Amino acid sequence: MIFNGLDIRLLGRLVLLVAALGGGGYTALHHAHGLALGSLLLLVGLVLELTRYLTRGQQALADFTLALQYRDFSRQYPAQSVPASLRPLYAAFNQVNATFRELRAEREGQFQYLQTILALLDTGIVSYDAAGAVAWVNEAFKQTLHLPYLKNIRALQARQPVFYEAICRVVPGQPVVVKLTVGPQTVQLLVSATQFKLRGEAFTLLACKNVSQTLADTETAAWQQLLRVMTHEIMNSVAPIASLADSLGRHVQHARQQEAATELLDDVGTGIRIIQQRSEGLLRFAQVYRDFSTIASPQRTTLYVQELFQTTRQLLAEQLAAQGIEVTLSVRPAHLTLHADGHLLEQVLINLVLNAAQALAQIPTPRLSLLAWADEQERVIIEVKDNGSGIPADVLDSIFIPFFTTRPNGSGIGLSLAKQIMQLHQGSIQVHSVAGAGSAFQLWFPGSVTF
């Protein structure tokens, strides 16, 4: 039982040590100095060997601890090549290393999975510490703000001061909407933030989502609902008035034929005609707005932009020539096409050209340009540009609101209708204007394009 629990190698070393010690003593007693010296050297060697043997486990433990400190879990400890007393220790080392390798692989897999998910999101996400150093940022954030890279969040102060000011004052749990000009487009971003601590260090996680299209859709839906209610009420009220005026007109005409109260009947007839004319005008007014609120889905076909421009110019040639407006067309490449509803798009261009013509009314050398090109993302951009009076900055944000107009005889639905048509094409309309220097309206159509 006892010998079964002993390490044979340790026992052998002890036996040799005792034998060397006994042999050294025996030779010293018999004055065999040469043998005694040899026995002493052997004894020293056995003591050193026993010391190395006994401290081997401690060295292995120190080596394993150092590997843990440097997070090196790739080492293997061969349990079969060590004494039996060290085999359980080496086996435990190998098991710990294997467990840590599995945990690391699982963590890396989860990180890659999270990275993939965040890369697919259309919401921009950035994380930065108290000093502003960016710890992580996804591609959506850089694409939203047109940033090639971002090392420190404070770099936004020079590139996007409005956005930087907004994120400085944003309160966790209270999102804010920020309106920015990014490249040629104006976007509205919903910005929200939260704060957390990681290994005792404070971080801010910032998320921003482009909600321009969502807000535009909501705004259009609200106006359409208002228009439906308004037209319903107007038509229900005006139709009986028009019918009654028509009936009274017939009665007056019948009475006039009988030559009774001619003067009075003439006054009544005049009033009825005015009522009838105004009622019919109100009906036409309601019909226009009903058409605006119930515009049909686009019937898309392949359109050559060059032909679209030429058709628009021919339709308005007489009016533009009467004002002396110089019109230029430019399409790059010449055979650029897009997939859209030709009738609706023609309506948008006519509206924009007529607006430009009114802005050019008092300009000595009026010029109007119709431009089209494709950008690097295969989006078609159509621009109507003039050197007219421009749009005042204080009304620039309101020009796409239904019924808003700065002209005495304007209806206020032309640009609203253009915006709705572009939304039906999954596109957008942008405006850049400087009072006294002219305006440029751009129609952005999603890719892809063909040539």
C-alpha positions as CSV (number, residue, x, y, z in Angstrom):
1,M,0.0,0.0,0.0
2,I,2.7,2.4,1.0
3,F,5.0,1.6,-2.0
4,N,2.0,1.9,-4.3
5,G,1.7,5.6,-3.4
6,L,5.4,6.4,-3.7
7,D,7.2,7.8,-6.7
8,I,9.7,5.1,-7.7
9,R,12.1,7.7,-9.1
10,L,12.1,9.7,-5.9
11,L,12.6,6.6,-3.9
12,G,15.5,5.6,-6.2
13,R,17.2,9.0,-5.7
14,L,16.9,8.7,-1.9
15,V,18.4,5.2,-2.0
16,L,21.3,6.4,-4.1
17,L,21.8,9.3,-1.8
18,V,21.9,7.1,1.3
19,A,24.2,4.7,-0.4
20,A,26.6,7.5,-1.4
21,L,26.5,8.9,2.1
22,G,27.2,5.5,3.7
23,G,30.0,4.7,1.2
24,G,31.6,8.0,1.8
25,G,31.6,7.4,5.6
26,Y,32.9,3.8,5.2
27,T,35.8,4.9,3.0
28,A,36.7,7.8,5.3
29,L,36.9,5.4,8.3
30,H,39.2,3.1,6.4
31,H,41.4,6.0,5.2
32,A,40.6,5.4,1.5
33,H,40.8,9.1,0.7
34,G,40.4,8.7,-3.1
35,L,37.2,6.7,-2.7
36,A,36.0,9.1,0.0
37,L,36.5,12.1,-2.4
38,G,34.7,10.3,-5.2
39,S,31.8,9.4,-2.8
40,L,31.6,13.1,-1.7
41,L,31.4,14.3,-5.3
42,L,28.7,11.7,-6.0
43,L,26.9,12.8,-2.9
44,V,26.9,16.4,-4.1
45,G,25.7,15.4,-7.5
46,L,22.8,13.4,-6.1
47,V,21.8,16.3,-3.8
48,L,21.7,18.7,-6.7
49,E,19.8,16.2,-8.8
50,L,17.3,15.6,-5.9
51,T,16.9,19.4,-5.5
52,R,16.2,19.9,-9.3
53,Y,13.8,17.0,-9.2
54,L,11.9,18.4,-6.2
55,T,11.7,22.0,-7.6
56,R,10.6,20.9,-11.1
57,G,7.0,21.3,-10.2
58,Q,7.6,24.8,-8.8
59,Q,9.4,25.8,-12.0
60,A,6.5,24.5,-14.1
61,L,4.0,26.4,-11.9
62,A,6.1,29.6,-12.2
63,D,6.3,29.2,-16.0
64,F,2.5,28.6,-16.2
65,T,1.8,31.7,-14.0
66,L,4.0,33.8,-16.3
67,A,2.2,32.5,-19.4
68,L,-1.1,33.5,-17.7
69,Q,0.2,37.0,-17.0
70,Y,1.0,37.5,-20.7
71,R,-2.2,35.7,-21.8
72,D,-0.3,33.0,-23.6
73,F,-2.5,29.9,-23.7
74,S,-0.8,28.2,-26.6
75,R,1.7,26.2,-24.5
76,Q,1.4,22.5,-24.0
77,Y,2.7,20.6,-21.0
78,P,3.6,16.9,-21.9
79,A,2.4,15.0,-18.9
80,Q,3.8,11.6,-20.1
81,S,7.4,12.8,-20.1
82,V,7.4,13.9,-16.4
83,P,7.5,12.1,-13.1
84,A,4.2,10.6,-12.0
85,S,3.9,13.1,-9.2
86,L,3.9,16.0,-11.7
87,R,1.5,14.4,-14.2
88,P,-1.7,15.7,-12.5
89,L,-0.3,19.2,-12.3
90,Y,0.7,19.2,-16.0
91,A,-2.7,17.8,-17.0
92,A,-4.4,20.6,-15.0
93,F,-2.2,23.2,-16.8
94,N,-3.3,21.7,-20.2
95,Q,-6.9,21.8,-19.2
96,V,-6.8,25.4,-18.1
97,N,-5.1,26.4,-21.3
98,A,-7.7,24.6,-23.4
99,T,-10.5,26.2,-21.5
100,F,-9.0,29.7,-22.0
101,R,-8.5,29.0,-25.7
102,E,-12.2,28.0,-26.0
103,L,-13.3,31.1,-24.1
104,R,-11.1,33.3,-26.3
105,A,-12.4,31.7,-29.5
106,E,-16.0,32.1,-28.3
107,R,-15.4,35.7,-27.4
108,E,-13.8,36.5,-30.8
109,G,-16.7,34.8,-32.6
110,Q,-19.2,36.9,-30.7
111,F,-17.2,40.0,-31.5
112,Q,-17.1,39.2,-35.2
113,Y,-20.8,38.4,-35.1
114,L,-21.5,41.8,-33.5
115,Q,-19.2,43.6,-35.9
116,T,-21.1,42.1,-38.8
117,I,-24.5,43.1,-37.4
118,L,-23.3,46.6,-36.7
119,A,-21.8,46.9,-40.2
120,L,-25.2,46.0,-41.8
121,L,-27.1,48.7,-39.8
122,D,-28.0,51.9,-41.5
123,T,-27.7,53.7,-38.2
124,G,-24.3,55.4,-37.5
125,I,-22.7,54.3,-34.3
126,V,-19.5,55.6,-32.6
127,S,-18.0,55.0,-29.2
128,Y,-15.5,57.4,-27.6
129,D,-13.9,57.9,-24.2
130,A,-13.8,61.0,-22.0
131,A,-10.8,62.4,-23.9
132,G,-12.8,62.1,-27.2
133,A,-10.6,59.2,-28.6
134,V,-12.7,57.0,-30.8
135,A,-12.8,53.4,-29.6
136,W,-15.0,52.1,-32.4
137,V,-17.0,53.5,-35.3
138,N,-19.0,51.7,-38.0
139,E,-19.1,52.5,-41.7
140,A,-22.7,53.9,-41.6
141,F,-21.5,56.7,-39.3
142,K,-18.6,57.6,-41.6
143,Q,-20.8,57.4,-44.8
144,T,-23.6,59.5,-43.2
145,L,-21.1,62.4,-42.5
146,H,-18.8,61.7,-45.5
147,L,-15.8,61.0,-43.2
148,P,-13.0,58.8,-44.5
149,Y,-11.8,58.1,-41.0
150,L,-12.4,59.4,-37.4
151,K,-9.7,59.2,-34.7
152,N,-11.1,61.7,-32.2
153,I,-14.7,63.0,-31.9
154,R,-13.4,66.5,-31.5
155,A,-12.3,66.5,-35.2
156,L,-16.0,67.0,-36.0
157,Q,-15.8,70.5,-34.6
158,A,-14.0,71.6,-37.7
159,R,-15.9,69.4,-40.2
160,Q,-19.4,69.5,-38.8
161,P,-19.7,72.2,-36.1
162,V,-23.5,72.0,-35.9
163,F,-23.3,68.3,-35.4
164,Y,-20.5,68.6,-32.8
165,E,-22.4,71.2,-30.9
166,A,-25.5,68.9,-30.9
167,I,-23.6,65.8,-29.5
168,C,-22.0,68.0,-26.8
169,R,-25.4,69.0,-25.5
170,V,-27.3,65.7,-26.1
171,V,-28.6,64.2,-22.9
172,P,-28.7,60.4,-22.5
173,G,-32.3,59.2,-23.1
174,Q,-33.3,62.4,-24.8
175,P,-32.7,62.2,-28.6
176,V,-32.5,65.3,-30.7
177,V,-33.0,66.0,-34.4
178,V,-30.1,67.9,-36.1
179,K,-30.3,69.4,-39.6
180,L,-27.0,69.3,-41.5
181,T,-25.6,70.0,-44.9
182,V,-23.5,67.0,-45.9
183,G,-21.9,67.4,-49.3
184,P,-24.6,68.5,-51.8
185,Q,-27.5,67.3,-49.6
186,T,-29.4,68.5,-46.5
187,V,-30.1,65.7,-44.1
188,Q,-31.8,65.5,-40.7
189,L,-30.3,63.2,-38.2
190,L,-31.8,61.7,-35.0
191,V,-29.0,61.7,-32.5
192,S,-29.1,59.7,-29.2
193,A,-26.4,58.9,-26.7
194,T,-25.8,56.7,-23.7
195,Q,-22.9,56.4,-21.3
196,F,-21.2,53.3,-19.8
197,K,-18.1,52.2,-18.0
198,L,-15.6,49.6,-19.2
199,R,-12.8,48.5,-16.9
200,G,-13.3,51.7,-14.9
201,E,-13.1,54.0,-17.9
202,A,-16.1,56.1,-19.0
203,F,-17.3,55.8,-22.6
204,T,-20.1,57.5,-24.6
205,L,-22.0,55.5,-27.2
206,L,-23.5,57.8,-29.9
207,A,-26.1,56.7,-32.5
208,C,-27.3,58.8,-35.4
209,K,-29.9,57.9,-38.0
210,N,-30.9,59.7,-41.1
211,V,-34.6,60.4,-40.7
212,S,-35.0,62.9,-43.6
213,Q,-37.0,60.5,-45.6
214,T,-39.1,59.3,-42.6
215,L,-39.9,62.9,-41.6
216,A,-40.7,63.8,-45.2
217,D,-43.0,60.8,-45.6
218,T,-44.7,61.7,-42.3
219,E,-45.1,65.3,-43.3
220,T,-46.5,64.4,-46.7
221,A,-48.9,61.9,-45.2
222,A,-50.1,64.5,-42.7
223,W,-50.7,67.1,-45.5
224,Q,-52.5,64.5,-47.6
225,Q,-54.8,63.7,-44.7
226,L,-55.5,67.4,-44.3
227,L,-56.2,67.8,-48.0
228,R,-58.6,64.9,-48.1
229,V,-60.6,66.3,-45.2
230,M,-60.5,69.8,-46.7
231,T,-61.6,68.7,-50.2
232,H,-64.3,66.6,-48.8
233,E,-65.8,69.4,-46.8
234,I,-65.4,72.0,-49.6
235,M,-67.0,69.8,-52.2
236,N,-69.8,68.8,-49.9
237,S,-70.5,72.5,-49.2
238,V,-70.0,74.0,-52.6
239,A,-71.8,71.4,-54.7
240,P,-75.3,72.2,-53.3
241,I,-74.6,75.9,-53.7
242,A,-73.6,75.5,-57.3
243,S,-76.7,73.4,-57.9
244,L,-79.0,75.9,-56.2
245,A,-77.5,78.8,-58.1
246,D,-78.1,77.0,-61.3
247,S,-81.7,76.3,-60.4
248,L,-82.3,79.9,-59.4
249,G,-80.7,81.1,-62.6
250,R,-83.2,79.1,-64.6
251,H,-86.1,80.5,-62.6
252,V,-84.9,84.0,-63.1
253,Q,-84.5,83.5,-66.8
254,H,-88.1,82.1,-66.9
255,A,-89.4,85.2,-65.0
256,R,-87.5,87.6,-67.3
257,Q,-89.2,86.1,-70.3
258,Q,-92.5,87.0,-68.7
259,E,-91.3,90.6,-68.2
260,A,-92.1,90.7,-64.5
261,A,-89.9,92.9,-62.2
262,T,-87.2,93.1,-64.8
263,E,-84.8,95.3,-62.9
264,L,-85.0,93.2,-59.7
265,L,-84.6,90.1,-61.7
266,D,-81.6,91.4,-63.4
267,D,-79.9,92.1,-60.0
268,V,-80.8,88.7,-58.7
269,G,-79.5,87.1,-61.9
270,T,-76.2,89.0,-61.6
271,G,-75.8,87.8,-58.0
272,I,-76.6,84.3,-58.9
273,R,-74.1,84.3,-61.8
274,I,-71.4,85.5,-59.4
275,I,-72.4,82.8,-56.9
276,Q,-72.3,80.2,-59.6
277,Q,-68.9,81.3,-61.0
278,R,-67.4,81.4,-57.5
279,S,-68.8,78.0,-56.7
280,E,-67.4,76.5,-59.9
281,G,-64.0,78.2,-59.0
282,L,-64.1,76.6,-55.6
283,L,-64.9,73.2,-57.1
284,R,-61.9,73.5,-59.4
285,F,-59.8,74.6,-56.5
286,A,-60.8,71.6,-54.5
287,Q,-60.3,69.3,-57.5
288,V,-56.7,70.5,-57.9
289,Y,-55.9,69.8,-54.2
290,R,-57.6,66.4,-54.4
291,D,-55.4,65.5,-57.3
292,F,-52.4,66.6,-55.3
293,S,-53.4,64.4,-52.3
294,T,-54.2,61.3,-54.4
295,I,-51.4,61.3,-57.0
296,A,-51.1,57.9,-58.6
297,S,-48.1,55.6,-58.4
298,P,-45.5,56.2,-61.0
299,Q,-45.5,54.2,-64.2
300,R,-41.8,53.7,-64.7
301,T,-40.1,53.4,-68.1
302,T,-36.6,53.9,-69.4
303,L,-36.1,57.6,-70.2
304,Y,-33.4,59.3,-72.1
305,V,-32.6,62.4,-70.1
306,Q,-31.5,64.3,-73.2
307,E,-34.9,63.7,-74.8
308,L,-36.7,64.7,-71.5
309,F,-34.8,68.0,-71.5
310,Q,-35.5,68.8,-75.2
311,T,-39.2,68.1,-74.7
312,T,-39.4,70.4,-71.7
313,R,-37.6,73.1,-73.6
314,Q,-39.9,72.8,-76.6
315,L,-43.0,73.0,-74.4
316,L,-41.9,76.2,-72.8
317,A,-39.9,77.7,-75.7
318,E,-42.4,80.5,-76.5
319,Q,-42.6,81.7,-73.0
320,L,-38.8,81.5,-72.4
321,A,-38.1,83.3,-75.6
322,A,-40.5,86.1,-74.8
323,Q,-38.5,86.8,-71.6
324,G,-35.2,86.6,-73.5
325,I,-34.0,83.7,-71.3
326,E,-30.9,81.8,-72.6
327,V,-31.4,78.1,-72.1
328,T,-28.6,75.6,-72.1
329,L,-28.7,71.8,-71.8
330,S,-26.0,69.5,-70.6
331,V,-26.2,65.7,-70.1
332,R,-23.1,63.7,-69.2
333,P,-22.9,61.2,-70.8
334,A,-25.1,62.1,-73.7
335,H,-27.0,58.8,-73.6
336,L,-27.7,58.9,-69.9
337,T,-31.0,57.2,-68.9
338,L,-33.0,56.7,-65.8
339,H,-36.0,54.5,-64.8
340,A,-38.9,56.9,-64.0
341,D,-42.4,58.0,-64.9
342,G,-41.9,60.4,-67.9
343,H,-45.2,62.3,-67.4
344,L,-44.7,62.9,-63.7
345,L,-41.0,63.9,-64.2
346,E,-42.0,66.2,-67.0
347,Q,-44.5,67.9,-64.7
348,V,-41.7,68.4,-62.1
349,L,-39.3,69.9,-64.7
350,I,-42.0,72.2,-66.1
351,N,-42.8,73.5,-62.6
352,L,-39.1,74.1,-61.8
353,V,-38.5,75.9,-65.1
354,L,-41.5,78.1,-64.7
355,N,-40.4,79.0,-61.2
356,A,-37.0,79.8,-62.5
357,A,-38.5,82.0,-65.3
358,Q,-40.4,84.0,-62.7
359,A,-37.2,84.5,-60.7
360,L,-35.5,85.7,-63.9
361,A,-38.2,88.3,-64.7
362,Q,-36.1,91.4,-63.6
363,I,-32.6,90.0,-64.5
364,P,-30.8,91.9,-67.4
365,T,-29.1,88.7,-68.8
366,P,-31.3,85.8,-67.7
367,R,-29.8,82.3,-68.0
368,L,-31.3,78.9,-67.3
369,S,-29.5,75.6,-67.3
370,L,-30.8,72.0,-67.4
371,L,-28.0,69.7,-66.3
372,A,-27.8,66.0,-65.7
373,W,-25.0,63.6,-64.6
374,A,-24.3,60.3,-62.8
375,D,-22.2,60.3,-59.6
376,E,-19.8,57.6,-58.4
377,Q,-22.7,55.7,-56.7
378,E,-24.6,55.4,-60.1
379,R,-27.2,57.9,-59.0
380,V,-28.7,60.3,-61.6
381,I,-28.8,63.9,-60.6
382,I,-30.8,66.5,-62.6
383,E,-30.3,70.1,-61.9
384,V,-32.4,73.2,-62.9
385,K,-30.2,76.2,-62.3
386,D,-30.8,79.9,-62.9
387,N,-29.1,83.3,-62.2
388,G,-32.2,84.9,-60.9
389,S,-33.2,86.7,-57.7
390,G,-32.7,83.7,-55.5
391,I,-34.7,82.6,-52.5
392,P,-34.4,84.5,-49.1
393,A,-32.8,82.4,-46.4
394,D,-35.6,82.9,-44.0
395,V,-38.1,81.1,-46.3
396,L,-35.8,78.5,-47.8
397,D,-36.9,75.8,-45.3
398,S,-40.6,76.4,-46.0
399,I,-40.8,76.3,-49.8
400,F,-41.8,72.6,-49.9
401,I,-44.7,73.0,-47.5
402,P,-48.0,72.7,-49.2
403,F,-49.8,76.0,-49.7
404,F,-46.7,78.1,-48.8
405,T,-46.0,80.7,-51.4
406,T,-44.3,84.1,-51.6
407,R,-46.1,85.1,-54.8
408,P,-49.5,87.0,-54.7
409,N,-51.0,84.6,-57.3
410,G,-49.2,81.4,-56.3
411,S,-51.0,78.3,-55.2
412,G,-48.2,76.9,-53.1
413,I,-48.4,73.3,-54.3
414,G,-45.9,73.2,-57.2
415,L,-42.8,72.4,-55.2
416,S,-44.8,70.3,-52.7
417,L,-46.1,68.2,-55.7
418,A,-42.5,68.0,-57.0
419,K,-41.3,66.7,-53.7
420,Q,-44.1,64.1,-53.5
421,I,-43.3,62.9,-57.0
422,M,-39.6,62.5,-56.1
423,Q,-40.5,60.5,-53.0
424,L,-42.7,58.2,-55.1
425,H,-39.5,57.6,-57.2
426,Q,-37.5,56.9,-53.9
427,G,-35.5,60.0,-54.7
428,S,-35.3,63.5,-53.2
429,I,-35.3,67.1,-54.2
430,Q,-32.6,69.5,-52.9
431,V,-32.3,73.3,-53.2
432,H,-29.3,75.6,-53.0
433,S,-30.0,79.3,-53.3
434,V,-28.4,82.6,-52.5
435,A,-30.6,85.7,-52.5
436,G,-29.6,87.9,-55.5
437,A,-27.3,85.2,-57.0
438,G,-29.7,82.5,-58.2
439,S,-31.0,79.1,-57.3
440,A,-30.3,75.5,-58.2
441,F,-32.8,72.7,-57.7
442,Q,-31.4,69.2,-57.8
443,L,-33.4,66.0,-58.4
444,W,-31.7,62.9,-56.9
445,F,-32.7,59.5,-58.3
446,P,-31.4,56.2,-56.8
447,G,-29.0,54.0,-58.8
448,S,-28.4,52.1,-60.9
449,V,-28.1,54.0,-64.2
450,T,-27.4,52.9,-67.7
451,F,-25.6,54.6,-70.5
